[in-house]
Amino acid sequence: MNKSGTKIEIENINTSGHVSQVDSVKYHDMKNALLQVIPKSSPGLTHKEIMEKILPHISPSLFPTGQKRGWWP
């Protein structure tokens, strides 16, 4: 895995062409957590439900007490 502090570019799916730089370690940790909790079939989850369900799956050293789990560049 990449070192903390290394940035990667991500594109906003809601705004074509809008690119942000985010910490690659936090990105991969969050991606793995999301893939564990988001159901593969309908009805899916609300944003609030996702933010609650990912807590046990994110690194406490990267997201202490779940802080900044909604936005973490």
KOLDO-259778 format. One record per residue: residue number from 1; z, x, y of N, C-alpha, C, O in turn. Coordinates in steps of 0.001 Angstrom, whole numbers, plus 500000, padded with zeros to 6 digits. Example, Ala and Ser with C-alpha at 12.3 -4.5 7.8 and 13.67 -1.06 7.14 Angstrom:
BEGIN
   n   n.zz   n.xx   n.yy  ca.zz  ca.xx  ca.yy   c.zz   c.xx   c.yy   o.zz   o.xx   o.yy
   1 507800 513190 494310 507800 512300 495500 507800 513200 496700 508465 514236 496681
   2 507080 512850 497750 507140 513670 498940 507870 512900 500030 508039 513409 501138
END
This chain:
BEGIN
   n   n.zz   n.xx   n.yy  ca.zz  ca.xx  ca.yy   c.zz   c.xx   c.yy   o.zz   o.xx   o.yy
   1 500000 500846 498820 500000 500000 500000 500000 500889 501240 500444 502036 501190
   2 499509 500363 502331 499449 501104 503588 500833 501296 504187 501766 500553 503880
   3 500953 502307 505048 502201 502544 505756 502411 501487 506820 501463 500983 507422
   4 503684 501161 507039 504007 500238 508123 503555 500850 509434 503665 502059 509634
   5 503055 500026 510313 502533 500515 511580 501025 500597 511581 500404 500572 512644
   6 500414 500695 510387 498966 500698 510295 498475 499288 510580 498982 498321 510014
   7 497492 499175 511453 496981 497861 511840 495667 497555 511132 494869 498449 510852
   8 495462 496280 510851 494191 495794 510335 493746 494641 511227 494561 494027 511915
   9 492459 494356 511209 491928 493252 511998 491832 492001 511140 491376 492043 509997
  10 492275 490877 511721 492106 489588 511064 491418 488649 512042 491618 488741 513253
  11 490609 487748 511507 489902 486797 512357 490585 485441 512276 490965 484990 511195
  12 490737 484801 513415 491323 483469 513494 490315 482465 512928 489192 482360 513422
  13 490718 481738 511899 489788 480785 511271 489510 479583 512160 488538 478860 511943
  14 490354 479368 513151 490173 478234 514056 489289 478563 515247 488739 477665 515885
  15 489151 479852 515551 488361 480280 516704 487426 481399 516258 487834 482556 516155
  16 486195 481053 515999 485226 482031 515522 485129 483214 516480 484998 483041 517691
  17 485194 484400 515922 485062 485609 516719 486355 486116 517327 486382 487216 517878
  18 487445 485328 517237 488729 485767 517791 489430 486651 516762 489838 486181 515700
  19 489564 487932 517087 490128 488910 516166 491448 489432 516721 491563 489698 517918
  20 492444 489579 515844 493745 490141 516218 494040 491342 515338 493533 491442 514220
  21 494849 492241 515838 495315 493387 515067 496732 493083 514588 497595 492734 515394
  22 496980 493210 513284 498302 492943 512720 498733 494104 511826 497903 494868 511333
  23 500025 494220 511631 500587 495245 510748 500122 494971 509321 500325 493876 508797
  24 499500 495964 508697 498911 495750 507375 499949 495494 506288 499688 494714 505373
  25 501108 496123 506361 502142 495917 505340 502679 494489 505426 502853 493824 504405
  26 502938 494024 506645 503410 492644 506819 502326 491656 506397 502626 490632 505783
  27 501076 491954 506720 499968 491073 506330 499924 490902 504819 499846 489777 504325
  28 499975 492004 504082 499870 491929 502620 501100 491262 502003 500980 490535 501016
  29 502278 491503 502574 503486 490850 502086 503378 489338 502288 503686 488563 501382
  30 502943 488925 503472 502797 487505 503774 501702 486866 502918 501870 485752 502420
  31 500593 487566 502750 499496 487043 501923 499980 486774 500500 499702 485718 499932
  32 500704 487731 499929 501209 487555 498563 502177 486379 498473 502143 485621 497503
  33 503046 486223 499483 503993 485105 499501 503248 483773 499582 503566 482828 498860
  34 502257 483711 500466 501488 482466 500621 500763 482101 499333 500731 480932 498949
  35 500186 483085 498667 499468 482816 497422 500409 482309 496327 499979 481599 495418
  36 501675 482667 496411 502641 482198 495418 503082 480764 495648 503441 480073 494695
  37 503065 480295 496908 503626 478970 497177 502596 477876 497442 502889 476699 497230
  38 501413 478231 497894 500419 477200 498206 499828 476670 496902 499301 477443 496101
  39 499914 475350 496683 499387 474782 495441 497867 474902 495343 497161 474916 496351
  40 497394 474986 494131 495956 475124 493888 495226 473786 493971 493996 473754 494018
  41 495972 472685 493990 495335 471375 494075 496051 470503 495100 497139 470835 495569
  42 495423 469390 495436 495972 468449 496412 497296 467898 495908 497506 467819 494697
  43 498179 467522 496794 497987 467292 498207 498268 468506 499089 498102 468400 500304
  44 498674 469625 498563 498967 470770 499408 500339 470665 500042 501175 469877 499600
  45 500575 471462 501084 501863 471496 501771 501642 471452 503275 500589 471852 503773
  46 502631 470971 503979 502585 471048 505437 502953 472472 505865 503466 473253 505064
  47 502691 472797 507109 503062 474113 507636 504568 474318 507513 505016 475396 507122
  48 505340 473308 507840 506806 473397 507748 507242 473686 506312 508110 474527 506083
  49 506643 472993 505350 506986 473217 503943 506643 474639 503509 507415 475278 502794
  50 505496 475129 503937 505088 476491 503589 506082 477499 504153 506510 478413 503448
  51 506453 477337 505425 507378 478273 506061 508734 478293 505356 509394 479331 505318
  52 509152 477162 504801 510410 477110 504046 510255 477746 502666 511118 478508 502228
  53 509150 477430 501982 508956 477899 500610 508677 479402 500504 508945 480001 499463
  54 508146 480016 501561 507845 481450 501457 509078 482335 501605 509038 483509 501238
  55 510179 481790 502139 511372 482604 502388 511797 483478 501209 512055 484665 501408
  56 511881 482939 499984 512308 483794 498876 511251 484828 498452 511543 485723 497659
  57 510038 484703 498976 508941 485559 498533 508565 486659 499526 507767 487538 499203
  58 509134 486613 500729 508806 487647 501716 509884 488720 501716 511043 488462 501391
  59 509482 489916 502085 510394 491057 502095 511465 490894 503171 511142 490698 504342
  60 512747 490976 502777 513804 490870 503783 513819 492053 504757 514324 491932 505873
  61 513273 493183 504342 513230 494315 505274 512115 494145 506308 512222 494664 507419
  62 511055 493429 505957 509963 493182 506902 510213 491947 507755 509825 491901 508922
  63 510866 490942 507164 511124 489666 507843 512596 489305 507673 512918 488389 506917
  64 513507 490017 508369 514941 489738 508211 515256 488266 508487 514877 487724 509526
  65 515940 487643 507564 516297 486217 507602 515100 485321 507918 515264 484236 508475
  66 513923 485767 507569 512719 484980 507783 512185 485003 509200 511236 484289 509523
  67 512796 485828 510053 512355 485894 511444 510901 486330 511530 510436 487156 510745
  68 510212 485775 512471 508811 486103 512773 507866 485819 511618 506770 486377 511566
  69 508273 484961 510691 507384 484667 509567 506188 483816 509998 505209 483712 509260
  70 506258 483212 511174 505154 482416 511665 504109 483231 512407 502939 482849 512450
  71 504510 484334 512984 503562 485214 513696 504141 486615 513704 505261 486816 514173
  72 503403 487582 513196 503970 488898 512917 503013 490051 513189 502880 490930 512338
  73 502340 490086 514340 501409 491207 514580 502023 492553 514725 501312 493537 514927
END
